[in-house]
Amino acid sequence: MSINSEKIEKAVKDILEALGEDINREGIKRTPQRVASMYAELLAGSDENPADHIKSVFREKCDEIILLRDIPFYSICEHHLLPFIGTACVAYLPDEYVLGVSKLARIVDCFAKRLQVQERLTAQIADFLTENLKPQGVAVVLEASHSCMTIRGIKKPGSVMVTSALRGIFKKDPRSRAEVLSLMHNA
């Protein structure tokens, strides 16, 4: 998806005028360009291929859970075009391959920097790792605060939405699921 900055700038000018603003006012004059630039940055994941981040896989004898916790992320809710901000926890039980640790965070960012809903984002990360690493299992838990709920609508600041996606052994085996969820919650 390619960002059309000119269309965004025009749309923002129209919105500002609809709000009764003078689009030539000093503080607003460059707002359309700033907003277009912001969307290009916040939605850069749409032009990114997550497969670029799994080129550094390693054959490694490892039969224990690999987990990266507290990965900060932000995304844009496709329903209101407002941000949701949170942390991701990604775990997998390798079968044959392990992934460079920073790649887990890059994969989260790649999918988060798109127009999203948290439920789909969680599943996309889990499905991508399952399909590309072929591990015994994958677990992804996202916790996020949604601006569309905290600053508008029901206005419940401090509320946090939690979503999970479990694949393979973490979905099928209760003991493995309990172990990975315990590690994810720092128990």
FENLINSUL-V158798 format. One line per field, one symbol per residue. psi: psi as a letter, one per 40 degrees, with the letter a starting at -180 (. if undefined). A space follows every 50 residues. Layout:
# FENLINSUL-V158798
psi: ???
This chain:
# FENLINSUL-V158798
psi: hhhgddddddddddddddeeiheeideededdddddddddddfdddeihd ddeedgiihhhhfihhhhifhiiiihhedefiihhaiihhiihiddiiih ddddddddddddfihiiddddddddddddddddfidiihhhhhihhdedd eabeggieihhhiihhibddddhdddddddddddef.
